[in-house]
Amino acid sequence: FIAEIDYGDFSVRYCGLQQGTVLKPDSIVKKGDVVGKLGTIPCESESESHLHIEVIENDVYKDPMKAFGE
């Protein structure tokens, strides 16, 4: 399951969340809030559990590591 949060200038999709744990649509999210619990991504089930993150700015996918200064 996916949670997408709009930060204004960009949005972030958090993919691979457990069914029933994701925030409801149009929720207000503050720093430190739980967006969802880690689940599995069917096409990546051979891998260890992990969170798949997509950063989108102006309909263009960005490298999350660069977007967050890591």
Order of alpha helices (4+ residues) and beta strands (2+ residues): beta-beta-beta-beta-alpha
